[in-house]
Amino acid sequence: MDKAAPDFTLKNAKGEEIKLASFKGKIVVLEWVNFDCPYVRKHYDAKDMVTLQKKYREKEVVWLQICSSAKGKQGHFEGDALKERIAKEGCDEAFYLLDEDGAVGGAYKARTTPAMYVIDKEGVLRYMGAIDSIRSAKQEDVAKATNYVSAALDELLAGKAVTTKETKSYG
């Protein structure tokens, strides 16, 4: 925490290489995702995650989704099935990154989905942990929870320090 975020290069769902360092000067969110995880479903079924992605991308925040599921494991999709699933969830192929060997997930110690990370404009990790304060898979809990990622982004966008820097992710 409060150190340089580990750099990486991954291919997106379009097959293009995406390098984290290329986003220096912008706030970046890393969202570890497995669309079949019930804790991820909570946020996608409630349309919360896609709404947050859109809201903050409009404020020039880069929001990258990373799937560290290996081939043959839950959450792994490829080819047309991957593109169809990304579209179904309301996401963007350009920002959906494949970490099939789990190296980037390992570098960030991302062990659950959703695991969330916020990186400031200088490339420093400012938040890591859960998306919100209610550790459940119940969609109705989204509206009642404190959203840690939204709070961290609002603080950084306002030029303030992040108040809650780390929580325990769940999923």
C-alpha positions in Angstrom: 0.0 0.0 0.0 1.1 3.5 -0.8 3.9 2.1 -3.1 4.1 1.8 -6.9 1.5 -0.6 -8.2 3.1 -3.6 -9.9 3.3 -3.0 -13.7 2.0 -5.6 -16.1 1.2 -6.2 -19.7 -1.9 -8.3 -20.6 -3.9 -9.0 -23.7 -7.5 -7.7 -23.7 -10.5 -9.6 -25.1 -9.7 -8.1 -28.6 -6.2 -9.6 -28.5 -4.5 -6.2 -28.0 -1.6 -5.7 -25.4 -2.5 -3.4 -22.6 0.3 -2.1 -20.3 -0.6 -0.6 -17.0 2.3 2.0 -17.2 0.6 3.5 -20.3 -2.1 4.9 -18.1 0.3 7.0 -15.9 -1.3 10.4 -15.3 -4.8 8.8 -14.9 -6.5 7.1 -12.0 -6.9 3.4 -12.6 -9.2 0.8 -11.1 -8.3 -2.9 -11.3 -11.3 -5.2 -10.8 -10.7 -8.9 -10.6 -13.7 -10.5 -12.1 -15.3 -14.0 -12.6 -18.7 -13.6 -14.0 -19.8 -16.9 -12.5 -18.9 -16.0 -8.9 -22.0 -15.3 -6.8 -20.3 -12.2 -5.2 -19.5 -10.8 -8.6 -23.1 -11.6 -9.7 -24.4 -9.5 -6.8 -22.9 -6.4 -8.4 -23.6 -7.2 -12.0 -27.2 -8.3 -11.5 -27.8 -5.1 -9.5 -26.1 -3.2 -12.4 -24.0 -1.6 -9.7 -20.6 -2.5 -11.2 -21.4 -1.4 -14.7 -22.9 1.8 -13.4 -19.7 2.5 -11.5 -17.5 1.7 -14.5 -19.5 4.1 -16.7 -19.7 6.9 -14.1 -16.0 6.9 -13.4 -14.9 6.4 -17.0 -16.9 9.6 -17.8 -14.5 11.2 -15.2 -11.5 9.9 -17.1 -10.8 7.1 -14.7 -9.4 3.9 -16.4 -11.4 0.9 -15.2 -9.7 -2.5 -16.1 -11.3 -5.8 -15.5 -8.9 -8.7 -15.0 -9.8 -12.4 -15.2 -7.2 -14.7 -13.7 -9.1 -17.9 -14.3 -7.0 -20.5 -16.1 -8.2 -22.4 -19.2 -10.8 -25.0 -18.1 -11.5 -23.3 -14.8 -14.7 -21.5 -13.6 -14.9 -18.0 -15.1 -12.6 -18.6 -18.0 -14.1 -17.8 -21.5 -12.4 -17.4 -24.8 -13.1 -16.5 -28.4 -16.8 -15.8 -29.3 -18.0 -17.1 -25.9 -15.9 -14.5 -24.2 -17.0 -11.7 -26.4 -20.7 -12.7 -26.0 -20.3 -12.8 -22.2 -18.6 -9.4 -22.0 -21.4 -7.9 -24.1 -24.1 -9.6 -22.0 -22.7 -8.2 -18.8 -22.5 -4.7 -20.4 -18.8 -4.4 -20.3 -16.1 -3.4 -22.9 -13.8 -5.9 -24.6 -11.0 -3.3 -24.7 -10.9 -3.1 -20.9 -11.3 -6.9 -20.1 -7.9 -8.3 -19.6 -6.8 -12.0 -19.6 -4.4 -13.2 -16.9 -4.6 -16.9 -17.7 -1.4 -17.9 -15.8 -2.4 -15.8 -12.8 0.9 -13.9 -12.6 -0.7 -10.5 -12.3 -3.3 -11.8 -9.8 -0.3 -13.2 -7.8 1.6 -9.9 -8.0 -1.5 -8.1 -6.5 -2.4 -10.9 -4.1 -5.9 -11.0 -5.7 -7.4 -14.1 -4.3 -11.2 -13.4 -4.5 -13.6 -11.9 -7.0 -14.3 -9.1 -6.9 -11.0 -7.9 -5.6 -10.6 -4.2 -6.2 -7.5 -1.9 -6.5 -7.3 1.8 -7.0 -4.1 3.4 -8.4 -3.5 7.1 -8.4 -2.2 9.3 -11.3 1.4 8.7 -10.2 1.0 4.9 -10.4 0.8 4.4 -6.6 -1.6 1.9 -5.1 -4.0 3.8 -2.9 -6.8 1.3 -2.1 -7.0 -2.5 -2.1 -9.7 -4.8 -0.9 -13.5 -5.3 -1.1 -15.8 -3.4 -3.3 -18.1 -2.7 -0.4 -18.8 -3.1 3.3 -21.4 -5.9 3.2 -19.8 -9.3 2.7 -22.7 -11.1 1.1 -23.9 -12.4 -2.3 -27.3 -10.7 -1.9 -28.2 -8.2 -4.5 -30.4 -6.2 -2.1 -27.3 -5.5 0.1 -25.7 -3.3 -2.6 -27.8 -0.2 -1.9 -27.2 -0.6 1.9 -23.4 -1.0 1.7 -20.6 1.6 1.8 -18.8 1.4 -1.5 -15.1 1.6 -0.7 -14.0 1.9 -4.4 -16.4 4.8 -5.1 -15.3 6.6 -1.9 -11.6 6.2 -2.8 -12.2 7.4 -6.3 -14.2 10.4 -5.1 -11.4 11.4 -2.7 -8.7 11.1 -5.3 -10.7 13.0 -7.9 -11.2 15.8 -5.3 -7.4 15.9 -4.7 -7.7 14.3 -1.3 -6.0 11.3 0.4 -7.8 8.1 0.4 -9.3 7.6 3.9 -10.0 3.8 3.8 -6.9 2.4 2.2 -7.4 -1.3 2.7 -10.2 -3.8 3.5 -10.4 -7.5 3.3 -11.9 -8.6 -0.1 -14.5 -11.3 -0.1 -15.8 -13.7 -2.7 
